[in-house]
């Protein structure tokens, strides 16, 4: 394994940790009157301001790249920033952190079907096995016997999964020559503007409170968790983009599954919440299913490579 791949894995693991911590921290603020709309808006705005100067420095002499990829930048801000965070934090308000995150982790399945539709190449059989296993896990996580589960929360978590799939695909594009720090900063700015409009028109209610927060059994000022959310958000996206450009969207989405145990541990420490045993069992199915999906994609890549070699050989042989 070369140094670039190792660096990609380490950066993606760091990104998964930063993302995992943000959800439970945000949920501590809901208890004192904050709403998902306000948390996401301040999160994006603070991160955009934090990255403003680094982004301007990184873009010196490279604004042509921004103009060339302006559609990608807008999509990244709208979907990967405002979409992922807005839908996920609304899901966390109605579901436990672990359940919301496990539903969001169905994103790799969506990537498989998207690539299949674009490339017209049928995935390997083991990939379909992985999809079926993941769907079984999804049913177990929903725990249909539990009437208290929020349908709205489930829909929001699945919407976050769609946006997360887009994040992996866009972040992994090597053809985008906008520096990762600048792409993150610009995306944060776009996302903040979008969330500002969403909150202003009332699509997501606004609510803030200047009170102490119960932070794992300790009372702390609300400014501490908010500062942590902003710092972890900026760090998550920067390390995520860098990591994905080293190892690609498919592998990156697989490595990112470590976010689930990270999040479960942090939610237990801060919120004292744990998913039901059947939901944990369903989580194992989803993670196992994604493992099969990854295995299938590796087999597909080898199959495509062999086909290309055969085609090149056939062209080289004189008639």
N, C-alpha and C positions, 0 to 999 in steps of 0.2 A: 504494500500500500504506500503510494508516494506521499510526499509532504503536503501537497495541495489537498488531497483527499482527507488526510488527517485533520488539517486545518478546517476544512469544510465541516467535518463531523463535530469538531469542538465548538465552532461558531454556531452551528445549528442547535447543539445541546444548550449553549448559553442562551440562545434565543428562546428555546422551549421553556427554560427555567424562568426567564423574565416574563414571558406570557403567562405562565402558570401562576406566578405570584400575584399578578395584577387583578385577577378575578376575585379571589378571596379578600384582598385588601379593599377593593371597591365595595364588596358586599358589607364590610364593616361600616361603611359610610351610609348605606341605606337605612341602617338601624336608627340613625339620628335625624333622618329626614331628607337626605340627598336622593335624587332620582337618577336613573340611568342616563337620561338626556344631559343633565348637568355634569355628571361625572365624565362622560365621553367628551363633551364640549371642552371642559377645562383640561382634560387629559390631552386632547389633540392640540388645543391652543398652546398650552404650556410646552409641549414637546416641539411644536413648530418654532416657538420663540427660543427654546433651548438650542435648536439646531440651526437657527437663522445665520449666525456668523460662520459656523463651519460650512454651511451650504454655500454661502456667498464666496467663501475662499475656494471651495472645491470647484465652483463654476467659473472661475476666472478664465476667460478665453474659450469657454465651452458652452456658451449660451446657444450656439447654433444647434448643439445636440438636443437642447431642451425644445427648441422650435421644431426640430425634425421629429421629435417623439412626443409632441404636446398631447396627442390623443392618449398615449399610454400613461403619461403623467396624470392626466385628468381621471382616467379610468382607475389608476392605482389609488389616487386620493379618494375617489367616490366609493369604490368597491372594497379595496384592500384596507383602507383606513376607516372611513365612516361606516361602511357596511359591516365589516367583520366585528368591529368594536360595538357599534350600536346594537346589532342583533344579539351578539353574545351577552352583553351586559343586561339587555332586557330579559334574555333567557335566564340569567343568573338570579334575577329578581324573583322569578317564579319557580325555579328548580334549584336543587342543590348544585354546588359548583361542579362536582364530579359528573353528575348526570348531564348537565348542560355541555360540559367539555367533551364527554364521550360521544354525544350526538354530533357535536361539531367535528369530531375526528372521523366522521364518515367521508370527509373531503377526498381522501385518496381514491375511493370508489368513483367519485364524480370525475376525477382526473382521468381514470382509466377509460370511462365511457366517452369523455371529451376527445381524448387522443384517438380512440377507435373511430369516432365520427369524422375527425379531421384527416386521419391517415388512411382510412378505409382498410386498415389491416386488422383482422380479427385477433383479439387477445388469445393467449394460450388457455387451454382447458383449465389449468390449475388456477388461473385468474378468476374464472367463473366460480370455481369452488370457494375461493376466498370471498367473493361477493356474497355467496349464499351463507357462508359461515358468519360473515359480518352482519347480514340481515337478521340471522337468528339472534345474534348478540343484541341487535337493535331492539328486537321484540322483547327480549329479557330486560333490557334497561328500562323500557317503557313500563314494564311491570303492570300489565293491563288489569291485574287483580286489585291494584291500588287505585282507588277512585280519586285520591287526592292529587294525582299528578296533573299538572297544568298543560292542557292542550296548547294554549297560547305560548307557553314556555317552550314546548316541543317544536312548534312551528318556527319560533325565533331562533332556536338552536340549529335547526336544519337550514334556515336561511343563512346563518353564520357559516355553515359548512360550505354552501355554494360560494360565498364570498371568499372563504379561506382557500378553496380550490383555485380561484382566480389569483389570489395572492401568490401561491406557489408557482403558478404558470408564468405570471408576469415577472416575478423576482428572479426566476431562473434564466430569463432570456439574456444570452450573452450578446445579442445584437444591440441591446440598449446600452449606449456608451455614456449615459448620464452617470456620474459617480454615485455610488451607493448612498453616501451621506446626503448628497444633494437630492437624490430621488426620494429618500425618506423625508427630508425637510420639506420639499415641495409637496409631496403627498400629504404630509401632516397639515400643511397650509390649506390645501384643497379640502381635505377632510374636515378641518375646523370650520371653513366657510359653509360647507354643506350642512354640518351639524348645527351651525348657528341659525341657518334658515329653518331647519327642521324643528328646532326648539322654539324659534320665534313664531312660527305659524301654528304651533301647538301639536304637531304630529307626535312629539315626545314631550311630556310635561317637564317643566323646570322646577326644581326644588333644591335649595341649599340650606345649610344650617351651620352656624359657628359654635359648635359644642364639642366636648370631649368624646372620643371614640373608644369603645371597648376593644382593645387590641390584644387578643389572646389572654384576657383576664386582667390586663393593665389599662388604666385610663390615660390616654394621650390626646394631645391637641389634634384636631382634624387636619391641620396643616402637614403633620408628619406623614400620614398615609397618602395624602394627595401628592406631596412631593415625591414619595416613593413611586406612586403610579406613573407620574410624568417621567421620572428618570428611567424606570423599567420599560416604559413604552418605547422611548427613544432607543434604548439599548437593544430591545427585542427586535425592532425592525432593522436596525443597522446590522447587527450580527446575523439576522435572518437572511438579508439580501446577500451579504458577503458569503455566508455559508452555502446558500442555494446556487450561487454562481460557480462554486467549486464542485458541488456534488449533484446538481440538477434537481428538478421539481419532484420526480418520483421518489428518489432516495431521500430527499429532504423531507418530504411529507411522511415517510416511514420513520425516519429518525425523530421527527417532531412528536411522535406518539409518546415519547418519554415525558411529555408535558402532562400526561394524565396522572401518573403516580406522583409527580412533583406537585400537581394541583391538589390531589387528594390529601397529601401530607400537610401542605400549607393550610388547606381548609380545615383540617382536623385541629391544627395548632391554634389557628386564629378564631375559627367559628365553632369549633367542637361539633362539626357535622360530618357524618359519614353516610354514604349510600347504603341501601339495604343489601343484604348478602346476595339476593338474586340479581341485583343490578351490578354488583361487583363481578359476578359470574358472567353476566352479559358483556361487561367490559373486557373480560378475558377473551370471549368469542370475537369481539370486534378487533382487538389487537391481533389475535391469531389469524383472523380473516385477512387483515391488511398484510400480515406476513405472507400469506399465500399469494396475495395480489402482487406483492413485490417479487416473489419467486417467479410468478408467471410472467411478469414484465421482463425479468432478466432472461428467461427462456425465449421470449418474443424477440428481444434485442439480438440474441445470438442467431435466431432464425432469419431475421432480416439481414444481418451481416453476411450469413452464408449465402443468401439469395443474391446479394449484391456482388459477392465474389464470383458466383456462377455466371451472373449476367456479364460481368467484366471479362471473364474468361471466354465466354461465347463470342463477345465482340472482338476479342483479340485474335481468335482463330480465323485464318483466312478461308474464304469460301472457294 
